[in-house]
Amino acid sequence: MPIAEDHVREALKEVIDPELFVNIVDLGLIYDVVITPNEESGKDDVAIDMTMTSPACPAGPQLVANSNDAVKKLDGVGQVDVKVVMTPPWSPDRMTEDARDQLGIF
């Protein structure tokens, strides 16, 4: 059975921004998830476009590595490619209501 995008996004909720203490999905850092069946391996490869809250985010490498690890834990996942993109730039408008509540932004 192919991996569903919502399962990937749920796995990514395990990744917490170490400065804001909110998961990267609720922060709106995940822009795109593309799942491609890999007939050779019999698994699904996952490509993720994510951003950072700022271009010089010191937690960037940690967030990318943790995202990669979280998705690789899913059954049926083969290769994982996490790419950091800065277009469009992140803004607080991308956050979920839960993230806003956690950060006290109304």
Short mmCIF file of the C-alpha atoms (twelve columns), coordinates in Angstrom:
data_MODEL
# 
_entry.id   MODEL 
# 
loop_
_atom_site.group_PDB 
_atom_site.id 
_atom_site.type_symbol 
_atom_site.label_atom_id 
_atom_site.label_alt_id 
_atom_site.label_comp_id 
_atom_site.label_asym_id 
_atom_site.label_seq_id 
_atom_site.Cartn_x 
_atom_site.Cartn_y 
_atom_site.Cartn_z 
_atom_site.pdbx_PDB_model_num 
ATOM 1   C CA . MET A 1   0.000  0.000  0.000  1 
ATOM 2   C CA . PRO A 2   1.439  3.395  -0.948 1 
ATOM 3   C CA . ILE A 3   2.422  5.916  1.694  1 
ATOM 4   C CA . ALA A 4   -0.117 8.715  2.084  1 
ATOM 5   C CA . GLU A 5   0.914  12.355 2.367  1 
ATOM 6   C CA . ASP A 6   -1.008 12.736 5.626  1 
ATOM 7   C CA . HIS A 7   1.086  9.911  7.159  1 
ATOM 8   C CA . VAL A 8   4.260  11.739 6.165  1 
ATOM 9   C CA . ARG A 9   2.970  14.986 7.650  1 
ATOM 10  C CA . GLU A 10  1.983  13.182 10.875 1 
ATOM 11  C CA . ALA A 11  5.508  11.740 11.129 1 
ATOM 12  C CA . LEU A 12  6.937  15.215 10.602 1 
ATOM 13  C CA . LYS A 13  4.950  16.482 13.590 1 
ATOM 14  C CA . GLU A 14  7.522  14.633 15.723 1 
ATOM 15  C CA . VAL A 15  10.093 17.221 14.635 1 
ATOM 16  C CA . ILE A 16  10.052 20.122 17.078 1 
ATOM 17  C CA . ASP A 17  11.684 23.470 16.393 1 
ATOM 18  C CA . PRO A 18  14.263 23.736 19.226 1 
ATOM 19  C CA . GLU A 19  13.817 27.488 19.544 1 
ATOM 20  C CA . LEU A 20  10.024 27.752 19.381 1 
ATOM 21  C CA . PHE A 21  9.084  24.311 20.813 1 
ATOM 22  C CA . VAL A 22  6.373  23.811 18.178 1 
ATOM 23  C CA . ASN A 23  6.356  21.071 15.542 1 
ATOM 24  C CA . ILE A 24  7.444  22.011 12.030 1 
ATOM 25  C CA . VAL A 25  4.118  21.087 10.414 1 
ATOM 26  C CA . ASP A 26  2.084  23.385 12.652 1 
ATOM 27  C CA . LEU A 27  4.679  26.116 12.154 1 
ATOM 28  C CA . GLY A 28  3.997  25.895 8.423  1 
ATOM 29  C CA . LEU A 29  7.570  24.974 7.499  1 
ATOM 30  C CA . ILE A 30  6.530  22.054 5.264  1 
ATOM 31  C CA . TYR A 31  5.670  23.335 1.800  1 
ATOM 32  C CA . ASP A 32  5.412  20.225 -0.330 1 
ATOM 33  C CA . VAL A 33  5.456  16.439 0.018  1 
ATOM 34  C CA . VAL A 34  5.836  14.319 -3.119 1 
ATOM 35  C CA . ILE A 35  5.600  10.539 -2.910 1 
ATOM 36  C CA . THR A 36  6.934  8.486  -5.802 1 
ATOM 37  C CA . PRO A 37  6.707  4.689  -6.020 1 
ATOM 38  C CA . ASN A 38  10.122 3.124  -6.575 1 
ATOM 39  C CA . GLU A 39  9.537  -0.093 -8.508 1 
ATOM 40  C CA . GLU A 40  13.150 -1.164 -8.039 1 
ATOM 41  C CA . SER A 41  13.005 -1.124 -4.237 1 
ATOM 42  C CA . GLY A 42  9.280  -1.781 -3.885 1 
ATOM 43  C CA . LYS A 43  9.069  1.203  -1.526 1 
ATOM 44  C CA . ASP A 44  7.935  4.798  -1.876 1 
ATOM 45  C CA . ASP A 45  10.477 7.595  -2.144 1 
ATOM 46  C CA . VAL A 46  9.540  10.834 -0.412 1 
ATOM 47  C CA . ALA A 47  10.654 14.326 -1.432 1 
ATOM 48  C CA . ILE A 48  9.957  17.175 0.959  1 
ATOM 49  C CA . ASP A 49  10.296 20.906 0.361  1 
ATOM 50  C CA . MET A 50  10.559 22.774 3.622  1 
ATOM 51  C CA . THR A 51  11.604 26.218 4.695  1 
ATOM 52  C CA . MET A 52  12.990 27.872 7.797  1 
ATOM 53  C CA . THR A 53  11.580 30.768 9.764  1 
ATOM 54  C CA . SER A 54  14.613 32.780 8.614  1 
ATOM 55  C CA . PRO A 55  17.376 32.198 6.035  1 
ATOM 56  C CA . ALA A 56  20.026 32.110 8.780  1 
ATOM 57  C CA . CYS A 57  18.120 29.737 11.066 1 
ATOM 58  C CA . PRO A 58  20.762 28.052 13.256 1 
ATOM 59  C CA . ALA A 59  18.530 25.000 13.731 1 
ATOM 60  C CA . GLY A 60  18.244 24.370 9.978  1 
ATOM 61  C CA . PRO A 61  20.600 21.385 9.705  1 
ATOM 62  C CA . GLN A 62  19.054 19.774 12.794 1 
ATOM 63  C CA . LEU A 63  15.507 20.226 11.463 1 
ATOM 64  C CA . VAL A 64  16.448 18.725 8.089  1 
ATOM 65  C CA . ALA A 65  18.166 15.714 9.693  1 
ATOM 66  C CA . ASN A 66  15.307 15.144 12.137 1 
ATOM 67  C CA . SER A 67  12.748 15.404 9.323  1 
ATOM 68  C CA . ASN A 68  14.653 12.850 7.278  1 
ATOM 69  C CA . ASP A 69  14.859 10.471 10.252 1 
ATOM 70  C CA . ALA A 70  11.159 10.846 11.139 1 
ATOM 71  C CA . VAL A 71  9.978  9.983  7.631  1 
ATOM 72  C CA . LYS A 72  12.429 7.092  7.203  1 
ATOM 73  C CA . LYS A 73  10.782 5.392  10.212 1 
ATOM 74  C CA . LEU A 74  7.539  4.933  8.259  1 
ATOM 75  C CA . ASP A 75  6.937  1.455  6.861  1 
ATOM 76  C CA . GLY A 76  7.288  1.337  3.114  1 
ATOM 77  C CA . VAL A 77  9.483  4.426  2.768  1 
ATOM 78  C CA . GLY A 78  12.630 4.144  0.672  1 
ATOM 79  C CA . GLN A 79  14.699 7.228  -0.082 1 
ATOM 80  C CA . VAL A 80  13.912 10.525 1.639  1 
ATOM 81  C CA . ASP A 81  15.050 13.840 0.192  1 
ATOM 82  C CA . VAL A 82  14.500 16.941 2.315  1 
ATOM 83  C CA . LYS A 83  15.216 20.164 0.446  1 
ATOM 84  C CA . VAL A 84  15.269 23.596 2.066  1 
ATOM 85  C CA . VAL A 85  13.617 26.259 -0.067 1 
ATOM 86  C CA . MET A 86  13.244 29.927 0.704  1 
ATOM 87  C CA . THR A 87  10.590 30.790 -1.878 1 
ATOM 88  C CA . PRO A 88  8.029  31.729 -0.921 1 
ATOM 89  C CA . PRO A 89  9.458  33.146 2.282  1 
ATOM 90  C CA . TRP A 90  7.936  31.810 5.485  1 
ATOM 91  C CA . SER A 91  5.573  34.060 7.402  1 
ATOM 92  C CA . PRO A 92  3.542  33.582 10.578 1 
ATOM 93  C CA . ASP A 93  0.427  33.375 8.390  1 
ATOM 94  C CA . ARG A 94  1.447  29.776 7.559  1 
ATOM 95  C CA . MET A 95  1.065  28.633 11.196 1 
ATOM 96  C CA . THR A 96  -1.904 26.597 12.364 1 
ATOM 97  C CA . GLU A 97  -4.201 27.860 15.099 1 
ATOM 98  C CA . ASP A 98  -2.577 25.322 17.471 1 
ATOM 99  C CA . ALA A 99  0.859  26.820 16.816 1 
ATOM 100 C CA . ARG A 100 -0.474 30.334 17.313 1 
ATOM 101 C CA . ASP A 101 -2.032 29.293 20.623 1 
ATOM 102 C CA . GLN A 102 1.213  27.664 21.798 1 
ATOM 103 C CA . LEU A 103 3.170  30.810 20.970 1 
ATOM 104 C CA . GLY A 104 0.547  33.215 22.299 1 
ATOM 105 C CA . ILE A 105 -0.076 34.824 18.904 1 
ATOM 106 C CA . PHE A 106 -3.669 35.908 18.422 1 
# 
